[in-house]
Amino acid sequence: MAELQLEKVDLNLLKSVSDLDGVPTGAFSLRKNGKSVKINVTPNINIIRKEDKPGINIYVRADTKGETVSIPVVITESGIDDKVYNDFYIGKNADVIINAGCGIHNDGCKETHHNGIHRFFLEEGAKVLYLEKHYGEGDGEGKRVLDPVTEVHLGKNASLEMHTTQIKGVDSTIRKTSGELDDGASLVVLEKIVGGKATNLPKIFNVNWFRTDDEGHFLWPGFGDNLRVLEWILKRCFDEVDARECELGYIPNAKDINLEGSGVDEKTLDELLTIDRDLWRKEAADIREYYEKFGDKVPKELRESLEKLEQRLK
């Protein structure tokens, strides 16, 4: 096979998304402009191109330690719509790093889109550190869009830690992540935006359907009435109702929850909308303990937000 030739723009993208100076040694798969252009394997890590759709299968042997597999994607042609399906099969007690990322250089007027659909299958005791960076550049008006989808299946005591970073130049990203975890397994996702500003942020709502009174009876009637709360949430998303500020953020005004036919009286609703400060102090303490597991990897904004919550709960 002819030696892979990379242009300066390719090398710049590789450096930006994977910290690679050219084609790496060891196990790797390079994808460029919607095509798999180079694969290298090692005795412990095998990479096979899929035959039924774009993508690769990566197999890591059991007990493999200290190896890295790099799977960067670079796109330099405007108008490409690249969808790739990558599956990772990590053997028992393996401990490896997966170095991923996608860089888009778009000098044209057409939208360029990369959608990486990744599935992870970790056997018992396997451990993976997954690093992924997204980066966009170019002088064209065409948008640079990345919509990653991640599906995780973790065996007993397996762990996957995902560090995802959006560096700059990406116009739109919708990330979807789902997990299925066995006993003792852990999934940690740390997302960071650098050199840009998050847009179209979602509104986040906290609902406890299972609050009880002093005698242990549920205050809310049940699933059949949950739509009453969801209706308020939807109205809030479209700025159709106001809310009142509290220690946690904002809660509904009682008059905006439709209780007709629910059997819930105003006194019960007031209790449902009351903040249990003791419970939330414990919750804040648990959050702080959880953050300590990650040390300085926790963004300072999260720590500052927790400190403000603790002050409001005093």
C-alpha positions, -999 to 999 in steps of 0.1 A, spaced: 0 0 0 13 34 -9 25 56 19 -2 79 33 4 115 23 -10 142 46 -13 179 37 -6 207 61 -42 213 68 -46 176 77 -16 178 101 -30 209 118 -64 192 124 -47 160 137 -27 181 162 -58 201 173 -80 171 180 -56 143 190 -23 160 199 -7 139 172 23 150 151 14 131 119 4 94 118 10 78 152 27 46 160 8 18 176 -29 10 170 -47 37 150 -74 43 124 -74 75 104 -106 87 86 -105 115 61 -133 131 41 -157 103 48 -133 74 41 -111 51 61 -76 58 47 -52 41 71 -53 14 98 -26 0 119 -29 -28 145 -8 -43 173 -6 -77 188 -31 -67 215 -54 -43 195 -70 -53 163 -90 -29 140 -113 -42 113 -133 -22 88 -170 -30 87 -184 -45 56 -220 -35 59 -216 2 67 -190 28 73 -169 23 104 -146 0 123 -146 -27 150 -119 -24 176 -109 -54 196 -87 -51 227 -74 -84 241 -80 -92 278 -54 -79 302 -40 -54 278 -24 -26 298 -10 8 290 -18 9 252 -35 37 233 -56 34 202 -60 66 181 -90 71 159 -90 107 146 -113 120 119 -103 150 96 -126 166 71 -113 192 46 -140 192 19 -171 213 22 -205 197 20 -195 162 33 -221 144 54 -201 117 72 -217 91 94 -195 64 109 -203 34 131 -175 24 155 -178 -5 179 -152 -11 207 -149 -45 223 -127 -43 254 -115 -76 269 -116 -86 306 -93 -65 329 -79 -45 300 -68 -9 308 -64 13 277 -68 48 263 -88 56 233 -77 89 217 -105 102 194 -116 135 179 -128 152 148 -115 183 131 -134 201 103 -118 226 79 -146 242 59 -137 269 33 -169 264 13 -205 275 16 -220 240 23 -227 225 57 -201 199 67 -214 172 91 -198 144 110 -218 120 131 -198 94 150 -220 66 164 -199 47 190 -208 16 209 -186 4 238 -187 -32 252 -165 -36 282 -160 -70 298 -156 -75 335 -130 -53 351 -121 -35 319 -111 1 321 -111 27 294 -102 64 293 -118 79 263 -105 113 250 -124 132 223 -120 167 210 -140 186 184 -126 214 164 -137 236 135 -119 261 113 -120 276 78 -131 308 61 -162 295 44 -198 303 54 -207 266 56 -215 253 90 -194 228 109 -217 203 127 -208 173 149 -235 151 165 -219 122 184 -240 93 197 -225 70 224 -240 37 236 -222 21 266 -224 -14 279 -203 -21 310 -197 -55 325 -192 -61 362 -167 -37 378 -159 -22 344 -153 16 340 -154 41 312 -143 77 317 -151 100 288 -134 134 285 -150 153 257 -138 188 247 -153 212 221 -123 235 213 -137 261 190 -152 267 156 -181 242 158 -214 257 149 -237 230 163 -234 198 184 -260 175 198 -246 148 220 -266 117 229 -252 92 255 -268 62 270 -255 35 293 -262 0 306 -241 -8 337 -236 -41 355 -229 -44 393 -199 -22 404 -195 -6 370 -190 32 365 -195 56 337 -182 92 340 -187 118 314 -168 151 316 -177 177 289 -158 209 284 -162 239 260 -130 259 253 -126 290 233 -163 294 226 -196 299 242 -224 274 247 -256 282 229 -291 267 229 -286 254 264 -314 232 277 -335 240 307 -331 215 334 -360 205 357 -358 185 390 -390 165 398 -396 142 428 -427 123 422 -424 103 454 -426 127 483 -445 114 512 -464 130 542 -457 123 578 -476 91 577 -457 78 546 -485 84 521 -475 97 486 -484 133 482 -487 131 444 -515 108 430 -494 89 405 -481 85 370 -515 92 354 -512 128 367 -476 135 358 -487 152 326 -499 181 348 -463 188 358 -450 182 323 -475 207 309 -460 233 332 -425 223 322 -434 227 285 -450 261 291 -419 272 310 -396 261 281 -416 284 258 -417 313 284 -455 310 288 -455 309 326 -435 326 353 -418 310 383 -407 321 417 -371 320 428 -360 296 456 -328 281 470 -325 257 441 -335 279 413 -371 284 403 -403 266 413 -438 269 399 -464 293 412 -492 271 426 -518 287 404 -500 275 373 -504 238 380 -536 224 367 -552 204 396 -587 199 381 -598 164 387 -565 153 404 -577 151 440 -548 173 451 -558 202 472 -540 235 475 -525 226 509 -509 194 495 -496 213 465 -480 239 488 -463 210 506 -451 196 473 -436 229 464 -418 234 497 -380 229 497 -368 204 522 -336 223 533 -322 195 554 -325 170 526 -309 194 502 -280 201 526 -273 164 526 -276 163 488 -251 192 485 -227 174 508 -229 142 487 -222 163 455 -191 178 471 -179 143 481 -185 131 445 -166 161 430 -136 152 452 -131 120 433 -121 140 402 -99 166 418 -90 195 396 -108 179 366 -140 194 379 -146 228 362 -144 257 386 -178 269 375 -194 237 389 -176 241 422 -186 278 424 -222 268 417 -221 242 445 -207 268 469 -235 292 461 -261 265 466 -246 257 500 -247 294 510 -284 296 500 -292 265 520 -277 279 553 
